[in-house]
Amino acid sequence: MDVFKSTNAFLTTQFTDGANGGKDLIVTVNQNVTTDAGIQGALDQILAEGANIDNQKVLAAIGSENSGFVDVDTEGNKTLNATGVKATKEYLATPVTAGTYNMAYDSAELIANAIIQHNLEPKQGLGFWADVFYGYNETDTLYGDSGYSSDIYGGMLGVDFGFGEGARVGAALSIGSGDGDSEGSVSKYSTDTDFWGLSLYAGKDIGGLTFTADMSYLWLDNDIGGTVAGVSAAESIDSTVFSIGGRADWKAYEGDVMQVVPHVGIRWASIDVDDYRGLSMDEMNVIKMPVGVTVKGVFETASGWTVAPAVDFTAAPQIGDTDVETIVGDVDVIDNVYNASIGVSAGNDAMRFGLSYKYGFGNEGRSNNTFNLKASYLF
């Protein structure tokens, strides 16, 4: 008869006959700790001898019979309760549930948005431009029961050359920071991010059509903080985003003071996040196909300035990956987003200024808020 019981739900103990008539204590993974196939399939790797000790400390805290995440029957058998299952899955998918993928994707979106706005402006001569952006994004229940929010702020400096009949090529550098927070059933994370990127872009006007394209590479340094079941989850991991997109705008109506411009585009972004404590997450390939329409006013002032207020509505269906495969199964990251924006720009032959606000909304309580302040000087 066993006289020793493990106090942790993830482990079982058994005495076997040993050498010289003694008994050996064998500790193994509890194959009945949960009916969740994702967790059960991961435990042999996580709890193996020599595996990452930090992961094992967190599971030891979750699996403790006094943690509140474990049920004990009359015979002393221990199983994870529903909250314990959620806590374990949230931790074993930390790079996702801490918001690292969303921070990378949202930062890349802010950069792409700034480039698109600039690339649609008049193309003439050698020019320098700058864009300062801020984004506040949140969602209620993106990762199962976890909410997520982030503040991202940064700026871009670019140089381009307009030539021929409405053609442009250029390059831009971006730099910024972000602060993210997520909170699940038991996990509570913060993610502080610094990023910088390089972008190349081009545009061409052909009659009533404007074609634009851009390509960006973004590097992010992420410091994850927080605790799970009272145990530190703090780590520093890097991530990258490679993004390429194209767009076509058609002046369907052009009057003296108003333009109606439908547009369609496609964008691919590849997001790669480093391993977290030996836990690897899949690369995410996001493909979206935004379709929308812009209504723009064009007014000339007596001093020679052109003022152009504009409103836009765009739907951005996701046709690529919307979740990340983790050791415990797929976890949602993004969904279809619908965007409404309003802005105004003003300029003369040499200088242009602009201010815009975009609001995006979608499933799971998704709410994105983006502000851009931009300026350019043309020689």
N, C-alpha and C positions, 0 to 999 in steps of 0.2 A: 504494500500500500504506500502511495506517495505521502510523505509528511511535509512536503514543501510545495507551495503554490506560488506562481508568479503573481506579483501585484499589478502587472501591466497587461492590458487586454490584447496587445499585439503578440504576446509570447505565451507559450505553453511549456510546461516542464514535465519530464518523465524520468524516473529512475530505472536504470537497466543494470543487469548483472555485470560487474566489472572483474578485473583481475584479482586473484587471491581471495575470492569470495566476497569482495566488497561491492559497493554500489556506485555507479556513475550517474551524475545528473546531466541529462540531455535537454538543452533549451532549443526550441524550434518556433517557427512562425505559427501563430494560431490560424489555422485554416478555416475557422468558423467565426472569426472576429466580425465579419460583415458579409452580406450577400452582394455587395457592390463589386462587380467583376473588375472594374478599373483599379480600385484600391487593392483588392486581393492579388491582382496580377503584378502590382508594383512592389509589394512588401518583401518578396524574396530578394529583390535587388537592393532595396533601401536598407533592410536589416541584415544584410550579409556581413559576415566578419570582414573587417577592413574597409567597409563602405564609409561614406562621409559621416563623421561623428556629429556634425551639427544637425543633419537631418534626423539622426537617431535621437538626439536630445529633444527635438520638437515632438517626434512621435511618442517618446517616453512621457512627455508632459500631457499630450492628448490622451494617451492610453492609460494613464493612471486611474485607478479605481475611484479616486476622490476628485477627479477633474470635472465631473459633471457631464462628461461626454461618453460615459460607459455605464451600461446596465449589467447588473450581477444577479444571476438567478439563485435559486435556493441551494443548488449544488456548488455554487462558487464559480460557475462559468461566466466569462466576461465577454460582452459584445459591444460594439460601438452603437450608440443610439443615433437618431437622425441628425442631431446637431454634431455629433462626433464624426459622422460620415462627411458632412459638409466641411467641417474644420480640416479634416485630413486632405480632402480634395483641394480646398483652397490653398493649403500650404504647398502641396506637391505640384501645383501649377503657379507658383509664386511669380515668375516673370510676367505671366499674363494677368493674374489677379492683382498684382501691385501696380498695374497700369503701364508697364514698360512699352508694350506694343502700341497702345493708344497714344502714349507720349510721342513715340517715333512717327506714327502715322499723322497725328494732328500737326506736329511741327512741319513735316513735309508738305502738308496741305496748305499751311500758312505761306510757305515759300512759293509753292506753285500758284497760289492765288495772287500774290504780289507780282509775279512774273507775267501772268496772263493779263492782268490789268495794264501793266506797262506796255506789253507787246501789242495791245490794241490801240495805243495812242498813235498820233501822226508820226510818220517815219521820215526824218530828214536830217542829214548831216551827222557830224560827230556829237554825241551827247553823253552827259553823265546824269545819273539819277540815284535817288535814295528813297527807301521805303521803310517806315517804322510800323511794326504790326504788334497787335495784342490779341490774344484769343482766350476766352474762358469757355471751357467745355465741361459738360456734366451729363451723367445718365444715372437713372435710379437703380436698375437691377441688371447691369450688363453682364456680369460674371455669375449667373445664377442668382444668388441673393446679395451680391456685392454691388454697392454703388461706386461711382468713380467721378472725380472732378479734377480739373487741371487749370492752371494759369500759365500761359506761354507768352513770352514777350521777346522781341528781338528786332533786328533790322537788316537791311540789305543795301549794298553799294554796287552799282552797276555802270558799265560803259558799253555803248553800242554805236553802230554806224549805219545810218540810213543811206541808201544808194539806189540808183536807177529809178524805176517807177514804182514807188511804194514798197521797197524791200528793206529789210533790217537784219543784222546779226549782232549778237552781243554776249556778254558774260557778266556774272554777278557773284559776289561773295555774300554769305549770310552768316550771322552769329546771333545766338540767343540763349535763353534759359527757360526752364519750366519747373513748376512745383505741382506735384500730383498727390492726391489722397484717394485711398479706397478703403472700404470697410465692409467686411463680410460677417458671417455668423460668429466667428471668433477672431479672425485675422483683422488687423488694422495696420495699413502700410502708408508710408509717405515715400515719394520718389522725387528726388532733386536731380535735375538734368541740365547739363550744359551741352550746347551743340554748335557746330559750324558746318557750312556747306559750300559747294561750288556748283554753279548753274550755267548752262549754255542755252541760248535761245535764238530763234529766227522767226521772221514774219514776212508775209508778202501779200500785197493788195492786188487783186485782179478784177478790175471792174467793180462790181458790187459785192465781191467776195473777198474776205480776208482769211488767210490761212496762217496759223501760228503753231509753233512746236517748241518744246523745251525739254531739257534733260538735267537732272540734278542728282548729286550724291551728297548724302548727309551723314555726319559722324556724331554720335551721341554718347556722352559719359553719364551713366545713371548711378546714383547712390540711393539704394533702397534701405529704408529704415522701418522700424516697427517691431511688433512682437506677435507671436502666435502662442496661445495658451501660456502666456507669461515668459516665453523663451524668445531671445533675440532672433530676428530674421534679417539682420543688417548685412548687406553685401554691396559691393560695387561691381557692376557689369556694364559692358559696352554694347551698343547696337548700331546698326547702319540701315540706311534707306537709299535704294536706288530707284529713281522715278523718271518716267518718260511719258510725255503726253502730247497730243495734238488736238487742234480745234479749228472749226470752220464757222465763220460768221457771215451771214448773208443779209444785205440791206434790202429787206423785202419791201419797205416803204421809206422813201426819203423826201420829205417835204421841206418847206422853207425853215421851219422851226422844230421839226420832229422827225425822228427816225425810229423804225421798228425793225429790230435785228434778231431773227431767230439764230440759234447756234447749237451745234452738236460737237461732241468731242469724245475722246477716249483717253484713259490714263491707266498706266500699269505702275505699281509700286511693289518692290520686293523688300520685305522687312526681315532682318536677321538679328537675333538677340543671342548673346553669349550664354553658355551654360550657367546655371545657378546651382552651386554646391553639387556639381556633377549631374544635375537634372537638365537634360537637353530638351529644347522645344523646337518644333519645326519652323523652317522659314515660311513666311507668309507672303503669298503673291496675290495682291489686291488688284482687281481690275474693275474700274467703274466707267460708265458711259453716260456722262451728263448731257442732258437735253434741256434747253431753255429758250427764253426770249427776253431781249432787252428793249425797253422803250426809253429813248433818249431825246432830250430837248437840246437845241443848239441856238444860242443867242449871241449876237454881236453887240458889244458895248461901243459907245462913242469914242472911248480911249483906245480901241483896237484890240481889246481882249475878247476871247471867246469863252463863254460860260456854258457848261453842258451838264445839267442835272440828269440823272438816270435812275431807273428802277429795273430790277431783274428778278425773274423767278426761274429756278433751275431745279430739276429733279435729277438725282444722281444714283441710279440703280447700281448695285454691286453685282457683277457677273463673275467675279473671281472668288478667292477665299474670303470667308467672313468669320472664320474661327481658326484656332490654332490647335494642332494635335499635341497633347501633352502625355505624360506617362500614365495619367488617370483618365484620359479621354479628351474629347474636343471641348474647347472653351470659347464662347462667343467673344468677338472683339469689336466688330463693326456691323452695320446694317445699312439699308437704303436711307439716304438723307435727302430732305427737300430744303432748298435754300431760297431765301428772299433777301434781296439787298437793295440798298439805296445809297446814292453817292452824288458828288458833284465835283467837277474839275473846272479849272480856269487856266487860260494860258494865252500867250501871244507868240510872236515868232521865235522867241528865245527861251522863255520860261513857262513851266507848267506846274500847277499845284493841284492836289486832289485830296479828298477826304471821303471815306466810305465806311458803311457798316453792313455786315452780312449776318443774318440769323438762319441757322440750320436746325431742323427738327426731324425726329424719326421715332422708331420704336424704342421700348425700354426707357421711356422718359428722356430720350436724347435731346440735348439742347446745346447748340454751338453758337458762340458769339464772337465775331471777328471785327476788329477795327483796323483800318489802314490810313496812314497819313503819308503822302508821297510828294516828291518834288523832283523836277528834272530841269536841266539846262542844256540847250542845244546851241552849238557853235554855228 
